[in-house]
């Protein structure tokens, strides 16, 4: 887990941004208060983190799981 601390920090920020209704580059309508938790939305917000092992699908799934439990 070389990237794990950065992934966790970014995922925490992502969840806070989404809860606050902050738009991203892939948000279809920036006037909508709460963007949808789509895979594209999650990937865009996590795009600054590089993972050598390629665990991106698992990272997206983990974020989606946590997001659904926070609702």
PQR file of N, CA, C, O and H, with PARSE charges and radii, in Angstrom:
ATOM      1  N   UNK A   1       0.694  -1.179   0.000 -0.4000 1.5000
ATOM      2  CA  UNK A   1       0.000   0.000   0.000 -0.0000 2.0000
ATOM      3  C   UNK A   1       0.758   1.288   0.000  0.5500 1.7000
ATOM      4  O   UNK A   1       0.568   2.103   0.903 -0.5500 1.4000
ATOM      5  N   UNK A   2       1.622   1.517  -0.981 -0.4000 1.5000
ATOM      6  CA  UNK A   2       2.324   2.795  -1.071 -0.0000 2.0000
ATOM      7  C   UNK A   2       1.349   3.954  -1.241  0.5500 1.7000
ATOM      8  O   UNK A   2       1.564   5.026  -0.675 -0.5500 1.4000
ATOM      9  H   UNK A   2       1.776   0.854  -1.714  0.4000 1.0000
ATOM     10  N   UNK A   3       0.297   3.759  -1.998 -0.4000 1.5000
ATOM     11  CA  UNK A   3      -0.635   4.852  -2.288 -0.0000 2.0000
ATOM     12  C   UNK A   3      -1.773   4.956  -1.272  0.5500 1.7000
ATOM     13  O   UNK A   3      -2.544   5.915  -1.317 -0.5500 1.4000
ATOM     14  H   UNK A   3       0.122   2.888  -2.458  0.4000 1.0000
ATOM     15  N   UNK A   4      -1.891   4.013  -0.380 -0.4000 1.5000
ATOM     16  CA  UNK A   4      -3.059   3.937   0.505 -0.0000 2.0000
ATOM     17  C   UNK A   4      -3.329   5.217   1.298  0.5500 1.7000
ATOM     18  O   UNK A   4      -4.474   5.668   1.321 -0.5500 1.4000
ATOM     19  H   UNK A   4      -1.265   3.235  -0.344  0.4000 1.0000
ATOM     20  N   UNK A   5      -2.325   5.830   1.955 -0.4000 1.5000
ATOM     21  CA  UNK A   5      -2.632   7.055   2.702 -0.0000 2.0000
ATOM     22  C   UNK A   5      -3.219   8.165   1.818  0.5500 1.7000
ATOM     23  O   UNK A   5      -4.168   8.842   2.213 -0.5500 1.4000
ATOM     24  H   UNK A   5      -1.394   5.464   1.936  0.4000 1.0000
ATOM     25  N   UNK A   6      -2.654   8.343   0.633 -0.4000 1.5000
ATOM     26  CA  UNK A   6      -3.174   9.365  -0.274 -0.0000 2.0000
ATOM     27  C   UNK A   6      -4.572   9.037  -0.771  0.5500 1.7000
ATOM     28  O   UNK A   6      -5.413   9.924  -0.913 -0.5500 1.4000
ATOM     29  H   UNK A   6      -1.883   7.793   0.312  0.4000 1.0000
ATOM     30  N   UNK A   7      -4.816   7.759  -1.034 -0.4000 1.5000
ATOM     31  CA  UNK A   7      -6.151   7.348  -1.481 -0.0000 2.0000
ATOM     32  C   UNK A   7      -7.189   7.623  -0.398  0.5500 1.7000
ATOM     33  O   UNK A   7      -8.289   8.092  -0.690 -0.5500 1.4000
ATOM     34  H   UNK A   7      -4.133   7.038  -0.918  0.4000 1.0000
ATOM     35  N   UNK A   8      -6.835   7.329   0.850 -0.4000 1.5000
ATOM     36  CA  UNK A   8      -7.770   7.551   1.963 -0.0000 2.0000
ATOM     37  C   UNK A   8      -8.038   9.037   2.155  0.5500 1.7000
ATOM     38  O   UNK A   8      -9.186   9.440   2.340 -0.5500 1.4000
ATOM     39  H   UNK A   8      -5.942   6.948   1.086  0.4000 1.0000
ATOM     40  N   UNK A   9      -6.989   9.857   2.112 -0.4000 1.5000
ATOM     41  CA  UNK A   9      -7.177  11.309   2.260 -0.0000 2.0000
ATOM     42  C   UNK A   9      -8.053  11.861   1.138  0.5500 1.7000
ATOM     43  O   UNK A   9      -8.961  12.651   1.393 -0.5500 1.4000
ATOM     44  H   UNK A   9      -6.056   9.529   1.961  0.4000 1.0000
ATOM     45  N   UNK A  10      -7.787  11.450  -0.096 -0.4000 1.5000
ATOM     46  CA  UNK A  10      -8.583  11.929  -1.225 -0.0000 2.0000
ATOM     47  C   UNK A  10     -10.021  11.427  -1.162  0.5500 1.7000
ATOM     48  O   UNK A  10     -10.951  12.162  -1.496 -0.5500 1.4000
ATOM     49  H   UNK A  10      -7.049  10.808  -0.303  0.4000 1.0000
ATOM     50  N   UNK A  11     -10.207  10.191  -0.738 -0.4000 1.5000
ATOM     51  CA  UNK A  11     -11.561   9.649  -0.632 -0.0000 2.0000
ATOM     52  C   UNK A  11     -12.362  10.403   0.441  0.5500 1.7000
ATOM     53  O   UNK A  11     -13.550  10.669   0.257 -0.5500 1.4000
ATOM     54  H   UNK A  11      -9.452   9.594  -0.467  0.4000 1.0000
ATOM     55  N   UNK A  12     -11.718  10.740   1.543 -0.4000 1.5000
ATOM     56  CA  UNK A  12     -12.384  11.517   2.590 -0.0000 2.0000
ATOM     57  C   UNK A  12     -12.797  12.882   2.058  0.5500 1.7000
ATOM     58  O   UNK A  12     -13.917  13.332   2.298 -0.5500 1.4000
ATOM     59  H   UNK A  12     -10.753  10.524   1.692  0.4000 1.0000
ATOM     60  N   UNK A  13     -11.891  13.546   1.334 -0.4000 1.5000
ATOM     61  CA  UNK A  13     -12.208  14.853   0.748 -0.0000 2.0000
ATOM     62  C   UNK A  13     -13.326  14.724  -0.282  0.5500 1.7000
ATOM     63  O   UNK A  13     -14.213  15.574  -0.351 -0.5500 1.4000
ATOM     64  H   UNK A  13     -10.981  13.181   1.139  0.4000 1.0000
ATOM     65  N   UNK A  14     -13.281  13.660  -1.081 -0.4000 1.5000
ATOM     66  CA  UNK A  14     -14.317  13.417  -2.079 -0.0000 2.0000
ATOM     67  C   UNK A  14     -15.689  13.316  -1.417  0.5500 1.7000
ATOM     68  O   UNK A  14     -16.649  13.937  -1.871 -0.5500 1.4000
ATOM     69  H   UNK A  14     -12.560  12.969  -1.025  0.4000 1.0000
ATOM     70  N   UNK A  15     -15.776  12.543  -0.358 -0.4000 1.5000
ATOM     71  CA  UNK A  15     -17.056  12.372   0.336 -0.0000 2.0000
ATOM     72  C   UNK A  15     -17.557  13.695   0.902  0.5500 1.7000
ATOM     73  O   UNK A  15     -18.754  13.977   0.851 -0.5500 1.4000
ATOM     74  H   UNK A  15     -14.996  12.038   0.011  0.4000 1.0000
ATOM     75  N   UNK A  16     -16.653  14.503   1.438 -0.4000 1.5000
ATOM     76  CA  UNK A  16     -17.039  15.811   1.971 -0.0000 2.0000
ATOM     77  C   UNK A  16     -17.485  16.750   0.854  0.5500 1.7000
ATOM     78  O   UNK A  16     -18.466  17.476   1.010 -0.5500 1.4000
ATOM     79  H   UNK A  16     -15.681  14.273   1.479  0.4000 1.0000
ATOM     80  N   UNK A  17     -16.768  16.740  -0.278 -0.4000 1.5000
ATOM     81  CA  UNK A  17     -17.156  17.563  -1.423 -0.0000 2.0000
ATOM     82  C   UNK A  17     -18.524  17.157  -1.949  0.5500 1.7000
ATOM     83  O   UNK A  17     -19.370  18.007  -2.226 -0.5500 1.4000
ATOM     84  H   UNK A  17     -15.971  16.150  -0.405  0.4000 1.0000
ATOM     85  N   UNK A  18     -18.734  15.857  -2.085 -0.4000 1.5000
ATOM     86  CA  UNK A  18     -20.012  15.380  -2.594 -0.0000 2.0000
ATOM     87  C   UNK A  18     -21.150  15.735  -1.638  0.5500 1.7000
ATOM     88  O   UNK A  18     -22.240  16.105  -2.075 -0.5500 1.4000
ATOM     89  H   UNK A  18     -18.047  15.167  -1.860  0.4000 1.0000
ATOM     90  N   UNK A  19     -20.897  15.622  -0.354 -0.4000 1.5000
ATOM     91  CA  UNK A  19     -21.924  15.957   0.633 -0.0000 2.0000
ATOM     92  C   UNK A  19     -22.253  17.451   0.588  0.5500 1.7000
ATOM     93  O   UNK A  19     -23.397  17.848   0.809 -0.5500 1.4000
ATOM     94  H   UNK A  19     -20.012  15.321   0.000  0.4000 1.0000
ATOM     95  N   UNK A  20     -21.239  18.276   0.301 -0.4000 1.5000
ATOM     96  CA  UNK A  20     -21.445  19.718   0.213 -0.0000 2.0000
ATOM     97  C   UNK A  20     -22.070  20.125  -1.121  0.5500 1.7000
ATOM     98  O   UNK A  20     -22.509  21.264  -1.280 -0.5500 1.4000
ATOM     99  H   UNK A  20     -20.310  17.953   0.122  0.4000 1.0000
ATOM    100  N   UNK A  21     -22.110  19.188  -2.090 -0.4000 1.5000
ATOM    101  CA  UNK A  21     -22.710  19.484  -3.383 -0.0000 2.0000
ATOM    102  C   UNK A  21     -21.771  20.165  -4.353  0.5500 1.7000
ATOM    103  O   UNK A  21     -22.228  20.793  -5.308 -0.5500 1.4000
ATOM    104  H   UNK A  21     -21.753  18.263  -1.961  0.4000 1.0000
ATOM    105  N   UNK A  22     -20.469  20.058  -4.134 -0.4000 1.5000
ATOM    106  CA  UNK A  22     -19.483  20.678  -5.002 -0.0000 2.0000
ATOM    107  C   UNK A  22     -19.423  19.954  -6.341  0.5500 1.7000
ATOM    108  O   UNK A  22     -19.342  18.726  -6.385 -0.5500 1.4000
ATOM    109  H   UNK A  22     -20.099  19.547  -3.358  0.4000 1.0000
ATOM    110  N   UNK A  23     -19.461  20.710  -7.427 -0.4000 1.5000
ATOM    111  CA  UNK A  23     -19.402  20.123  -8.767 -0.0000 2.0000
ATOM    112  C   UNK A  23     -17.967  19.760  -9.121  0.5500 1.7000
ATOM    113  O   UNK A  23     -17.018  20.275  -8.530 -0.5500 1.4000
ATOM    114  H   UNK A  23     -19.527  21.707  -7.391  0.4000 1.0000
ATOM    115  N   UNK A  24     -17.823  18.860 -10.100 -0.4000 1.5000
ATOM    116  CA  UNK A  24     -16.502  18.508 -10.622 -0.0000 2.0000
ATOM    117  C   UNK A  24     -16.521  18.682 -12.141  0.5500 1.7000
ATOM    118  O   UNK A  24     -17.518  19.130 -12.708 -0.5500 1.4000
ATOM    119  H   UNK A  24     -18.594  18.442 -10.580  0.4000 1.0000
ATOM    120  N   UNK A  25     -15.433  18.331 -12.784 -0.4000 1.5000
ATOM    121  CA  UNK A  25     -15.332  18.472 -14.236 -0.0000 2.0000
ATOM    122  C   UNK A  25     -16.305  17.559 -14.983  0.5500 1.7000
ATOM    123  O   UNK A  25     -16.631  17.833 -16.138 -0.5500 1.4000
ATOM    124  H   UNK A  25     -14.623  17.967 -12.324  0.4000 1.0000
ATOM    125  N   UNK A  26     -16.769  16.498 -14.361 -0.4000 1.5000
ATOM    126  CA  UNK A  26     -17.689  15.579 -15.045 -0.0000 2.0000
ATOM    127  C   UNK A  26     -19.130  15.711 -14.568  0.5500 1.7000
ATOM    128  O   UNK A  26     -19.992  14.956 -15.016 -0.5500 1.4000
ATOM    129  H   UNK A  26     -16.504  16.275 -13.423  0.4000 1.0000
ATOM    130  N   UNK A  27     -19.410  16.643 -13.678 -0.4000 1.5000
ATOM    131  CA  UNK A  27     -20.783  16.858 -13.228 -0.0000 2.0000
ATOM    132  C   UNK A  27     -21.587  17.402 -14.405  0.5500 1.7000
ATOM    133  O   UNK A  27     -21.262  18.470 -14.924 -0.5500 1.4000
ATOM    134  H   UNK A  27     -18.709  17.257 -13.313  0.4000 1.0000
ATOM    135  N   UNK A  28     -22.633  16.690 -14.840 -0.4000 1.5000
ATOM    136  CA  UNK A  28     -23.377  17.114 -16.024 -0.0000 2.0000
ATOM    137  C   UNK A  28     -24.038  18.484 -15.874  0.5500 1.7000
ATOM    138  O   UNK A  28     -24.062  19.263 -16.826 -0.5500 1.4000
ATOM    139  H   UNK A  28     -22.897  15.823 -14.419  0.4000 1.0000
ATOM    140  N   UNK A  29     -24.563  18.779 -14.715 -0.4000 1.5000
ATOM    141  CA  UNK A  29     -25.265  20.043 -14.496 -0.0000 2.0000
ATOM    142  C   UNK A  29     -24.768  20.639 -13.184  0.5500 1.7000
ATOM    143  O   UNK A  29     -25.111  20.155 -12.105 -0.5500 1.4000
ATOM    144  H   UNK A  29     -24.543  18.145 -13.941  0.4000 1.0000
ATOM    145  N   UNK A  30     -23.962  21.687 -13.279 -0.4000 1.5000
ATOM    146  CA  UNK A  30     -23.368  22.277 -12.077 -0.0000 2.0000
ATOM    147  C   UNK A  30     -24.398  22.998 -11.210  0.5500 1.7000
ATOM    148  O   UNK A  30     -24.095  23.396 -10.085 -0.5500 1.4000
ATOM    149  H   UNK A  30     -23.683  22.081 -14.155  0.4000 1.0000
ATOM    150  N   UNK A  31     -25.608  23.166 -11.728 -0.4000 1.5000
ATOM    151  CA  UNK A  31     -26.657  23.804 -10.928 -0.0000 2.0000
ATOM    152  C   UNK A  31     -27.312  22.844  -9.948  0.5500 1.7000
ATOM    153  O   UNK A  31     -28.007  23.267  -9.025 -0.5500 1.4000
ATOM    154  H   UNK A  31     -25.854  22.843 -12.642  0.4000 1.0000
ATOM    155  N   UNK A  32     -27.088  21.541 -10.153 -0.4000 1.5000
ATOM    156  CA  UNK A  32     -27.652  20.524  -9.269 -0.0000 2.0000
ATOM    157  C   UNK A  32     -26.863  20.538  -7.966  0.5500 1.7000
ATOM    158  O   UNK A  32     -25.632  20.502  -7.983 -0.5500 1.4000
ATOM    159  H   UNK A  32     -26.523  21.197 -10.903  0.4000 1.0000
ATOM    160  N   UNK A  33     -27.557  20.589  -6.849 -0.4000 1.5000
ATOM    161  CA  UNK A  33     -26.895  20.713  -5.547 -0.0000 2.0000
ATOM    162  C   UNK A  33     -26.060  19.493  -5.188  0.5500 1.7000
ATOM    163  O   UNK A  33     -24.955  19.647  -4.669 -0.5500 1.4000
ATOM    164  H   UNK A  33     -28.556  20.618  -6.835  0.4000 1.0000
ATOM    165  N   UNK A  34     -26.546  18.298  -5.445 -0.4000 1.5000
ATOM    166  CA  UNK A  34     -25.820  17.088  -5.071 -0.0000 2.0000
ATOM    167  C   UNK A  34     -25.525  16.243  -6.297  0.5500 1.7000
ATOM    168  O   UNK A  34     -26.419  15.569  -6.809 -0.5500 1.4000
ATOM    169  H   UNK A  34     -27.444  18.173  -5.867  0.4000 1.0000
ATOM    170  N   UNK A  35     -24.279  16.267  -6.781 -0.4000 1.5000
ATOM    171  CA  UNK A  35     -23.928  15.418  -7.921 -0.0000 2.0000
ATOM    172  C   UNK A  35     -24.118  13.940  -7.574  0.5500 1.7000
ATOM    173  O   UNK A  35     -24.043  13.555  -6.408 -0.5500 1.4000
ATOM    174  H   UNK A  35     -23.553  16.815  -6.365  0.4000 1.0000
ATOM    175  N   UNK A  36     -24.362  13.129  -8.580 -0.4000 1.5000
ATOM    176  CA  UNK A  36     -24.562  11.695  -8.375 -0.0000 2.0000
ATOM    177  C   UNK A  36     -23.243  10.990  -8.111  0.5500 1.7000
ATOM    178  O   UNK A  36     -22.202  11.407  -8.617 -0.5500 1.4000
ATOM    179  H   UNK A  36     -24.423  13.442  -9.528  0.4000 1.0000
ATOM    180  N   UNK A  37     -23.281   9.935  -7.331 -0.4000 1.5000
ATOM    181  CA  UNK A  37     -22.087   9.129  -7.049 -0.0000 2.0000
ATOM    182  C   UNK A  37     -21.875   8.125  -8.178  0.5500 1.7000
ATOM    183  O   UNK A  37     -21.982   6.917  -7.967 -0.5500 1.4000
ATOM    184  H   UNK A  37     -24.128   9.596  -6.920  0.4000 1.0000
ATOM    185  N   UNK A  38     -21.578   8.620  -9.364 -0.4000 1.5000
ATOM    186  CA  UNK A  38     -21.301   7.731 -10.490 -0.0000 2.0000
ATOM    187  C   UNK A  38     -19.827   7.333 -10.468  0.5500 1.7000
ATOM    188  O   UNK A  38     -19.007   7.977  -9.814 -0.5500 1.4000
ATOM    189  H   UNK A  38     -21.491   9.601  -9.535  0.4000 1.0000
ATOM    190  N   UNK A  39     -19.508   6.271 -11.187 -0.4000 1.5000
ATOM    191  CA  UNK A  39     -18.106   5.864 -11.282 -0.0000 2.0000
ATOM    192  C   UNK A  39     -17.261   6.975 -11.903  0.5500 1.7000
ATOM    193  O   UNK A  39     -16.134   7.210 -11.468 -0.5500 1.4000
ATOM    194  H   UNK A  39     -20.174   5.748 -11.718  0.4000 1.0000
ATOM    195  N   UNK A  40     -17.795   7.659 -12.916 -0.4000 1.5000
ATOM    196  CA  UNK A  40     -17.054   8.752 -13.546 -0.0000 2.0000
ATOM    197  C   UNK A  40     -16.791   9.889 -12.565  0.5500 1.7000
ATOM    198  O   UNK A  40     -15.702  10.461 -12.544 -0.5500 1.4000
ATOM    199  H   UNK A  40     -18.711   7.468 -13.270  0.4000 1.0000
ATOM    200  N   UNK A  41     -17.787  10.207 -11.762 -0.4000 1.5000
ATOM    201  CA  UNK A  41     -17.635  11.274 -10.764 -0.0000 2.0000
ATOM    202  C   UNK A  41     -16.556  10.896  -9.746  0.5500 1.7000
ATOM    203  O   UNK A  41     -15.706  11.720  -9.409 -0.5500 1.4000
ATOM    204  H   UNK A  41     -18.672   9.742 -11.779  0.4000 1.0000
ATOM    205  N   UNK A  42     -16.587   9.684  -9.269 -0.4000 1.5000
ATOM    206  CA  UNK A  42     -15.596   9.228  -8.290 -0.0000 2.0000
ATOM    207  C   UNK A  42     -14.204   9.213  -8.917  0.5500 1.7000
ATOM    208  O   UNK A  42     -13.245   9.683  -8.304 -0.5500 1.4000
ATOM    209  H   UNK A  42     -17.277   9.014  -9.543  0.4000 1.0000
ATOM    210  N   UNK A  43     -14.085   8.679 -10.126 -0.4000 1.5000
ATOM    211  CA  UNK A  43     -12.770   8.615 -10.794 -0.0000 2.0000
ATOM    212  C   UNK A  43     -12.197  10.010 -11.025  0.5500 1.7000
ATOM    213  O   UNK A  43     -11.001  10.226 -10.832 -0.5500 1.4000
ATOM    214  H   UNK A  43     -14.864   8.298 -10.624  0.4000 1.0000
ATOM    215  N   UNK A  44     -13.033  10.949 -11.433 -0.4000 1.5000
ATOM    216  CA  UNK A  44     -12.564  12.322 -11.658 -0.0000 2.0000
ATOM    217  C   UNK A  44     -12.025  12.938 -10.370  0.5500 1.7000
ATOM    218  O   UNK A  44     -10.970  13.572 -10.371 -0.5500 1.4000
ATOM    219  H   UNK A  44     -14.005  10.773 -11.590  0.4000 1.0000
ATOM    220  N   UNK A  45     -12.746  12.751  -9.288 -0.4000 1.5000
ATOM    221  CA  UNK A  45     -12.327  13.348  -8.019 -0.0000 2.0000
ATOM    222  C   UNK A  45     -11.113  12.648  -7.414  0.5500 1.7000
ATOM    223  O   UNK A  45     -10.411  13.230  -6.587 -0.5500 1.4000
ATOM    224  H   UNK A  45     -13.604  12.237  -9.287  0.4000 1.0000
ATOM    225  N   UNK A  46     -10.864  11.416  -7.816 -0.4000 1.5000
ATOM    226  CA  UNK A  46      -9.702  10.664  -7.324 -0.0000 2.0000
ATOM    227  C   UNK A  46      -8.550  10.682  -8.333  0.5500 1.7000
ATOM    228  O   UNK A  46      -7.541  10.012  -8.113 -0.5500 1.4000
ATOM    229  H   UNK A  46     -11.434  10.943  -8.488  0.4000 1.0000
ATOM    230  N   UNK A  47      -8.672  11.416  -9.408 -0.4000 1.5000
ATOM    231  CA  UNK A  47      -7.737  11.317 -10.523 -0.0000 2.0000
ATOM    232  C   UNK A  47      -6.307  11.746 -10.204  0.5500 1.7000
ATOM    233  O   UNK A  47      -5.402  11.422 -10.973 -0.5500 1.4000
ATOM    234  H   UNK A  47      -9.492  11.961  -9.587  0.4000 1.0000
ATOM    235  N   UNK A  48      -6.069  12.442  -9.133 -0.4000 1.5000
ATOM    236  CA  UNK A  48      -4.710  12.853  -8.795 -0.0000 2.0000
ATOM    237  C   UNK A  48      -3.884  11.776  -8.124  0.5500 1.7000
ATOM    238  O   UNK A  48      -2.690  11.972  -7.898 -0.5500 1.4000
ATOM    239  H   UNK A  48      -6.804  12.705  -8.508  0.4000 1.0000
ATOM    240  N   UNK A  49      -4.481  10.660  -7.805 -0.4000 1.5000
ATOM    241  CA  UNK A  49      -3.771   9.582  -7.103 -0.0000 2.0000
ATOM    242  C   UNK A  49      -3.414   8.457  -8.068  0.5500 1.7000
ATOM    243  O   UNK A  49      -4.247   7.987  -8.842 -0.5500 1.4000
ATOM    244  H   UNK A  49      -5.451  10.501  -7.989  0.4000 1.0000
ATOM    245  N   UNK A  50      -2.167   8.044  -7.999 -0.4000 1.5000
ATOM    246  CA  UNK A  50      -1.693   6.964  -8.856 -0.0000 2.0000
ATOM    247  C   UNK A  50      -1.468   5.721  -8.001  0.5500 1.7000
ATOM    248  O   UNK A  50      -0.862   5.783  -6.931 -0.5500 1.4000
ATOM    249  H   UNK A  50      -1.490   8.426  -7.370  0.4000 1.0000
ATOM    250  N   UNK A  51      -1.969   4.598  -8.495 -0.4000 1.5000
ATOM    251  CA  UNK A  51      -1.840   3.325  -7.789 -0.0000 2.0000
ATOM    252  C   UNK A  51      -1.044   2.364  -8.665  0.5500 1.7000
ATOM    253  O   UNK A  51      -1.467   2.042  -9.775 -0.5500 1.4000
ATOM    254  H   UNK A  51      -2.462   4.548  -9.364  0.4000 1.0000
ATOM    255  N   UNK A  52       0.090   1.911  -8.180 -0.4000 1.5000
ATOM    256  CA  UNK A  52       0.944   1.013  -8.965 -0.0000 2.0000
ATOM    257  C   UNK A  52       0.295  -0.349  -9.192  0.5500 1.7000
ATOM    258  O   UNK A  52       0.517  -0.966 -10.234 -0.5500 1.4000
ATOM    259  H   UNK A  52       0.434   2.172  -7.277  0.4000 1.0000
ATOM    260  N   UNK A  53      -0.486  -0.822  -8.256 -0.4000 1.5000
ATOM    261  CA  UNK A  53      -1.042  -2.171  -8.395 -0.0000 2.0000
ATOM    262  C   UNK A  53      -2.321  -2.190  -9.235  0.5500 1.7000
ATOM    263  O   UNK A  53      -2.817  -3.265  -9.571 -0.5500 1.4000
ATOM    264  H   UNK A  53      -0.667  -0.321  -7.410  0.4000 1.0000
ATOM    265  N   UNK A  54      -2.854  -1.032  -9.575 -0.4000 1.5000
ATOM    266  CA  UNK A  54      -4.041  -0.990 -10.425 -0.0000 2.0000
ATOM    267  C   UNK A  54      -5.326  -1.354  -9.717  0.5500 1.7000
ATOM    268  O   UNK A  54      -6.212  -1.961 -10.319 -0.5500 1.4000
ATOM    269  H   UNK A  54      -2.451  -0.158  -9.303  0.4000 1.0000
ATOM    270  N   UNK A  55      -5.446  -0.999  -8.462 -0.4000 1.5000
ATOM    271  CA  UNK A  55      -6.628  -1.350  -7.679 -0.0000 2.0000
ATOM    272  C   UNK A  55      -7.772  -0.355  -7.862  0.5500 1.7000
ATOM    273  O   UNK A  55      -8.672  -0.287  -7.024 -0.5500 1.4000
ATOM    274  H   UNK A  55      -4.726  -0.506  -7.973  0.4000 1.0000
ATOM    275  N   UNK A  56      -7.748   0.408  -8.936 -0.4000 1.5000
ATOM    276  CA  UNK A  56      -8.757   1.448  -9.135 -0.0000 2.0000
ATOM    277  C   UNK A  56     -10.200   0.951  -9.047  0.5500 1.7000
ATOM    278  O   UNK A  56     -11.014   1.605  -8.394 -0.5500 1.4000
ATOM    279  H   UNK A  56      -7.017   0.354  -9.617  0.4000 1.0000
ATOM    280  N   UNK A  57     -10.552  -0.166  -9.668 -0.4000 1.5000
ATOM    281  CA  UNK A  57     -11.947  -0.632  -9.544 -0.0000 2.0000
ATOM    282  C   UNK A  57     -12.332  -0.909  -8.085  0.5500 1.7000
ATOM    283  O   UNK A  57     -13.458  -0.625  -7.677 -0.5500 1.4000
ATOM    284  H   UNK A  57      -9.891  -0.697 -10.198  0.4000 1.0000
ATOM    285  N   UNK A  58     -11.410  -1.454  -7.312 -0.4000 1.5000
ATOM    286  CA  UNK A  58     -11.698  -1.728  -5.896 -0.0000 2.0000
ATOM    287  C   UNK A  58     -11.805  -0.432  -5.092  0.5500 1.7000
ATOM    288  O   UNK A  58     -12.617  -0.335  -4.172 -0.5500 1.4000
ATOM    289  H   UNK A  58     -10.496  -1.685  -7.644  0.4000 1.0000
ATOM    290  N   UNK A  59     -10.995   0.551  -5.433 -0.4000 1.5000
ATOM    291  CA  UNK A  59     -11.048   1.842  -4.737 -0.0000 2.0000
ATOM    292  C   UNK A  59     -12.387   2.517  -5.007  0.5500 1.7000
ATOM    293  O   UNK A  59     -13.028   3.021  -4.084 -0.5500 1.4000
ATOM    294  H   UNK A  59     -10.335   0.473  -6.181  0.4000 1.0000
ATOM    295  N   UNK A  60     -12.813   2.528  -6.267 -0.4000 1.5000
ATOM    296  CA  UNK A  60     -14.113   3.117  -6.630 -0.0000 2.0000
ATOM    297  C   UNK A  60     -15.242   2.387  -5.903  0.5500 1.7000
ATOM    298  O   UNK A  60     -16.157   3.019  -5.376 -0.5500 1.4000
ATOM    299  H   UNK A  60     -12.293   2.119  -7.017  0.4000 1.0000
ATOM    300  N   UNK A  61     -15.175   1.065  -5.876 -0.4000 1.5000
ATOM    301  CA  UNK A  61     -16.210   0.279  -5.192 -0.0000 2.0000
ATOM    302  C   UNK A  61     -16.237   0.578  -3.694  0.5500 1.7000
ATOM    303  O   UNK A  61     -17.310   0.674  -3.100 -0.5500 1.4000
ATOM    304  H   UNK A  61     -14.432   0.551  -6.304  0.4000 1.0000
ATOM    305  N   UNK A  62     -15.075   0.724  -3.092 -0.4000 1.5000
ATOM    306  CA  UNK A  62     -15.011   1.023  -1.654 -0.0000 2.0000
ATOM    307  C   UNK A  62     -15.602   2.393  -1.354  0.5500 1.7000
ATOM    308  O   UNK A  62     -16.332   2.557  -0.376 -0.5500 1.4000
ATOM    309  H   UNK A  62     -14.203   0.646  -3.575  0.4000 1.0000
ATOM    310  N   UNK A  63     -15.294   3.361  -2.178 -0.4000 1.5000
ATOM    311  CA  UNK A  63     -15.845   4.719  -1.982 -0.0000 2.0000
ATOM    312  C   UNK A  63     -17.354   4.685  -2.129  0.5500 1.7000
ATOM    313  O   UNK A  63     -18.072   5.297  -1.338 -0.5500 1.4000
ATOM    314  H   UNK A  63     -14.701   3.228  -2.972  0.4000 1.0000
ATOM    315  N   UNK A  64     -17.839   3.972  -3.135 -0.4000 1.5000
ATOM    316  CA  UNK A  64     -19.296   3.881  -3.340 -0.0000 2.0000
ATOM    317  C   UNK A  64     -19.966   3.217  -2.142  0.5500 1.7000
ATOM    318  O   UNK A  64     -21.039   3.652  -1.722 -0.5500 1.4000
ATOM    319  H   UNK A  64     -17.256   3.474  -3.777  0.4000 1.0000
ATOM    320  N   UNK A  65     -19.354   2.168  -1.582 -0.4000 1.5000
ATOM    321  CA  UNK A  65     -19.899   1.477  -0.411 -0.0000 2.0000
ATOM    322  C   UNK A  65     -20.000   2.419   0.776  0.5500 1.7000
ATOM    323  O   UNK A  65     -21.029   2.468   1.451 -0.5500 1.4000
ATOM    324  H   UNK A  65     -18.482   1.814  -1.923  0.4000 1.0000
ATOM    325  N   UNK A  66     -18.938   3.164   1.030 -0.4000 1.5000
ATOM    326  CA  UNK A  66     -18.938   4.108   2.149 -0.0000 2.0000
ATOM    327  C   UNK A  66     -19.962   5.215   1.906  0.5500 1.7000
ATOM    328  O   UNK A  66     -20.678   5.610   2.826 -0.5500 1.4000
ATOM    329  H   UNK A  66     -18.103   3.125   0.482  0.4000 1.0000
ATOM    330  N   UNK A  67     -20.035   5.711   0.691 -0.4000 1.5000
ATOM    331  CA  UNK A  67     -20.976   6.786   0.371 -0.0000 2.0000
ATOM    332  C   UNK A  67     -22.415   6.336   0.603  0.5500 1.7000
ATOM    333  O   UNK A  67     -23.219   7.099   1.137 -0.5500 1.4000
ATOM    334  H   UNK A  67     -19.453   5.391  -0.057  0.4000 1.0000
ATOM    335  N   UNK A  68     -22.745   5.125   0.215 -0.4000 1.5000
ATOM    336  CA  UNK A  68     -24.110   4.635   0.392 -0.0000 2.0000
ATOM    337  C   UNK A  68     -24.455   4.448   1.866  0.5500 1.7000
ATOM    338  O   UNK A  68     -25.613   4.598   2.254 -0.5500 1.4000
ATOM    339  H   UNK A  68     -22.091   4.505  -0.219  0.4000 1.0000
ATOM    340  N   UNK A  69     -23.460   4.122   2.688 -0.4000 1.5000
ATOM    341  CA  UNK A  69     -23.706   3.958   4.124 -0.0000 2.0000
ATOM    342  C   UNK A  69     -23.856   5.299   4.822  0.5500 1.7000
ATOM    343  O   UNK A  69     -24.486   5.376   5.877 -0.5500 1.4000
ATOM    344  H   UNK A  69     -22.519   4.000   2.372  0.4000 1.0000
ATOM    345  N   UNK A  70     -23.285   6.365   4.248 -0.4000 1.5000
ATOM    346  CA  UNK A  70     -23.378   7.694   4.855 -0.0000 2.0000
ATOM    347  C   UNK A  70     -24.723   8.349   4.596  0.5500 1.7000
ATOM    348  O   UNK A  70     -25.096   9.299   5.285 -0.5500 1.4000
ATOM    349  H   UNK A  70     -22.774   6.302   3.391  0.4000 1.0000
ATOM    350  N   UNK A  71     -25.461   7.843   3.594 -0.4000 1.5000
ATOM    351  CA  UNK A  71     -26.737   8.455   3.206 -0.0000 2.0000
ATOM    352  C   UNK A  71     -27.805   8.184   4.196  0.5500 1.7000
ATOM    353  O   UNK A  71     -28.939   8.629   4.018 -0.5500 1.4000
ATOM    354  H   UNK A  71     -25.157   7.072   3.034  0.4000 1.0000
TER
END
